[in-house]
Amino acid sequence: MWLVIRLLIAIGAVVVRFLSPSWRGKPTGEAGGRPTYQSVSKTKKGAVTGFRLGIELDTGLVFDFHEESESDRFFKWLGVSDELQTGDEAFDRRIYVACDHLGLHDLLRSEPRARAAIMALFAAGFARIRSDGKVLWMRRASEKEPAAEDFAPLVELAESLSCLERRDGFRVHMPRPFALRFVVVEAVVWSIFGYAASSWISLTYDFGWSYFEFGRLLWLGGLSAAALIAVILCLIVLFLRGSSRGHRIVVESGVLLVLALPVAGVSIVSDINSHSQGDAPISVESEIMSKRKVTRRTRRSTTTDYYINLAPPKTRPIGFDAPLSVQVGYGDFKAAEPTGTLRMQIEPGALGIPWIADRTVLPPPPPTQ
């Protein structure tokens, strides 16, 4: 059941990732005959810190213009990324073009108007220009809300790129050599992230109720995660080598994998350990010494966990030490009494990490006459 839930959440993470660019809200106005969008960033006290402007440009293309950074140059030097060079020295030195569509490449090489419009936006203080395929966006820091004249350079850029719009079938259908690769990479990485997010819930449950040798599970899961991160990132670099957007996808994937794979690695190890065929289960009986409850309070709820403290069993289980504190439900907690017995069925685990498959509270033995 847990595995099905994790897979569904993993698929959901991919769907959310690819639908999110289309969530842009309704147009807030019009400029140059095109619908426009705007959002303003403010502090809690209402002071304006910047704004984002958008104008409709239905190209179906995802691209990004930003000022070239040292990291962009570094990844180009490594050969991970391969950026368009237009032949305009001033433009190529300052602007990084993150797009692999040949139609946009041809336009930027042949149209000084488009290059001049992009340079004018950066000269006006805008930090980034990007397209989500439907809308051309730009943003900048500012202490004032946007005025009508702030849209003028955006209108000029949209007009200079208008021949890329879907009505011009030749340019829209030109080859996009890395488009499918981006989809594959992001689908894999975001599905791993979704799987890890859902696994966190079941792991929290298993740590309290099933596993009592956490160190072995964490060590093997962490080792598996490190190996997976290295392998997946190497494959992504090779898969996207030569794209102008390659290093951005590599960095984004690296961050998500570092966040997700430690949890996913532990979860995968746990699933293999508990669901694969291992040695025969071992029945262990330990005397109940005492019991305790741990209450955790938050602003919205109060949660209580119940534990039974045990004496070491008279016979040591083969290959591991039996637990001396076990989490139980309220019914077992209420029934547990000192000198009583907790009977546990312990699975050695396919990977040698023992876990408690079942537990039963037995009453104290009757007093001897």
ZIVENRA-V219033 format. One record per residue. N is the residue number from 0. RES is the residue in one letter. NEAR is the number of other C-alpha atoms within 8 Angstrom. Layout:
BEGIN
N:RES:NEAR / N:RES:NEAR
END
This chain:
BEGIN
0:M:4 / 1:W:6 / 2:L:6 / 3:V:7 / 4:I:9 / 5:R:13 / 6:L:9 / 7:L:8 / 8:I:11 / 9:A:15 / 10:I:10 / 11:G:9 / 12:A:12 / 13:V:13 / 14:V:8 / 15:V:8 / 16:R:9 / 17:F:7 / 18:L:8 / 19:S:7 / 20:P:8 / 21:S:6 / 22:W:6 / 23:R:5 / 24:G:4 / 25:K:5 / 26:P:9 / 27:T:8 / 28:G:7 / 29:E:9 / 30:A:11 / 31:G:5 / 32:G:5 / 33:R:8 / 34:P:11 / 35:T:13 / 36:Y:11 / 37:Q:10 / 38:S:7 / 39:V:10 / 40:S:8 / 41:K:10 / 42:T:8 / 43:K:5 / 44:K:5 / 45:G:6 / 46:A:8 / 47:V:12 / 48:T:12 / 49:G:14 / 50:F:14 / 51:R:11 / 52:L:12 / 53:G:12 / 54:I:15 / 55:E:11 / 56:L:12 / 57:D:9 / 58:T:10 / 59:G:10 / 60:L:10 / 61:V:9 / 62:F:10 / 63:D:11 / 64:F:11 / 65:H:10 / 66:E:9 / 67:E:10 / 68:S:6 / 69:E:6 / 70:S:6 / 71:D:10 / 72:R:9 / 73:F:8 / 74:F:11 / 75:K:11 / 76:W:7 / 77:L:7 / 78:G:9 / 79:V:14 / 80:S:14 / 81:D:10 / 82:E:10 / 83:L:7 / 84:Q:7 / 85:T:10 / 86:G:6 / 87:D:7 / 88:E:7 / 89:A:6 / 90:F:10 / 91:D:11 / 92:R:7 / 93:R:8 / 94:I:11 / 95:Y:11 / 96:V:11 / 97:A:10 / 98:C:11 / 99:D:12 / 100:H:11 / 101:L:9 / 102:G:10 / 103:L:10 / 104:H:11 / 105:D:8 / 106:L:10 / 107:L:11 / 108:R:10 / 109:S:6 / 110:E:8 / 111:P:8 / 112:R:7 / 113:A:12 / 114:R:10 / 115:A:8 / 116:A:12 / 117:I:9 / 118:M:10 / 119:A:9 / 120:L:11 / 121:F:10 / 122:A:7 / 123:A:6 / 124:G:8 / 125:F:12 / 126:A:10 / 127:R:12 / 128:I:12 / 129:R:11 / 130:S:13 / 131:D:12 / 132:G:11 / 133:K:11 / 134:V:11 / 135:L:14 / 136:W:11 / 137:M:13 / 138:R:12 / 139:R:11 / 140:A:9 / 141:S:9 / 142:E:8 / 143:K:7 / 144:E:9 / 145:P:6 / 146:A:6 / 147:A:6 / 148:E:5 / 149:D:8 / 150:F:10 / 151:A:9 / 152:P:10 / 153:L:12 / 154:V:11 / 155:E:9 / 156:L:11 / 157:A:12 / 158:E:7 / 159:S:10 / 160:L:10 / 161:S:8 / 162:C:7 / 163:L:12 / 164:E:12 / 165:R:9 / 166:R:5 / 167:D:9 / 168:G:7 / 169:F:6 / 170:R:9 / 171:V:13 / 172:H:6 / 173:M:9 / 174:P:6 / 175:R:8 / 176:P:7 / 177:F:9 / 178:A:7 / 179:L:7 / 180:R:9 / 181:F:10 / 182:V:8 / 183:V:8 / 184:V:9 / 185:E:10 / 186:A:9 / 187:V:8 / 188:V:11 / 189:W:13 / 190:S:12 / 191:I:13 / 192:F:15 / 193:G:15 / 194:Y:13 / 195:A:14 / 196:A:10 / 197:S:12 / 198:S:12 / 199:W:9 / 200:I:8 / 201:S:9 / 202:L:9 / 203:T:8 / 204:Y:9 / 205:D:9 / 206:F:10 / 207:G:9 / 208:W:10 / 209:S:10 / 210:Y:11 / 211:F:9 / 212:E:9 / 213:F:8 / 214:G:6 / 215:R:8 / 216:L:12 / 217:L:9 / 218:W:8 / 219:L:10 / 220:G:15 / 221:G:11 / 222:L:8 / 223:S:10 / 224:A:13 / 225:A:10 / 226:A:8 / 227:L:9 / 228:I:12 / 229:A:8 / 230:V:8 / 231:I:8 / 232:L:11 / 233:C:8 / 234:L:8 / 235:I:10 / 236:V:12 / 237:L:7 / 238:F:7 / 239:L:12 / 240:R:11 / 241:G:9 / 242:S:13 / 243:S:13 / 244:R:10 / 245:G:13 / 246:H:12 / 247:R:7 / 248:I:9 / 249:V:11 / 250:V:8 / 251:E:8 / 252:S:11 / 253:G:10 / 254:V:8 / 255:L:11 / 256:L:12 / 257:V:9 / 258:L:9 / 259:A:12 / 260:L:15 / 261:P:12 / 262:V:13 / 263:A:13 / 264:G:12 / 265:V:15 / 266:S:12 / 267:I:9 / 268:V:11 / 269:S:9 / 270:D:9 / 271:I:10 / 272:N:13 / 273:S:10 / 274:H:7 / 275:S:9 / 276:Q:6 / 277:G:10 / 278:D:8 / 279:A:6 / 280:P:8 / 281:I:9 / 282:S:8 / 283:V:11 / 284:E:9 / 285:S:12 / 286:E:13 / 287:I:16 / 288:M:11 / 289:S:9 / 290:K:11 / 291:R:8 / 292:K:8 / 293:V:7 / 294:T:8 / 295:R:7 / 296:R:8 / 297:T:6 / 298:R:4 / 299:R:5 / 300:S:6 / 301:T:8 / 302:T:7 / 303:T:8 / 304:D:10 / 305:Y:13 / 306:Y:12 / 307:I:15 / 308:N:12 / 309:L:14 / 310:A:9 / 311:P:9 / 312:P:10 / 313:K:5 / 314:T:4 / 315:R:8 / 316:P:9 / 317:I:4 / 318:G:4 / 319:F:7 / 320:D:6 / 321:A:9 / 322:P:8 / 323:L:8 / 324:S:8 / 325:V:11 / 326:Q:10 / 327:V:11 / 328:G:8 / 329:Y:7 / 330:G:6 / 331:D:10 / 332:F:12 / 333:K:6 / 334:A:8 / 335:A:14 / 336:E:10 / 337:P:9 / 338:T:9 / 339:G:13 / 340:T:13 / 341:L:13 / 342:R:12 / 343:M:12 / 344:Q:12 / 345:I:13 / 346:E:14 / 347:P:13 / 348:G:14 / 349:A:13 / 350:L:7 / 351:G:7 / 352:I:11 / 353:P:12 / 354:W:13 / 355:I:13 / 356:A:9 / 357:D:7 / 358:R:9 / 359:T:8 / 360:V:11 / 361:L:9 / 362:P:9 / 363:P:9 / 364:P:6 / 365:P:4 / 366:P:4 / 367:T:3 / 368:Q:2
END
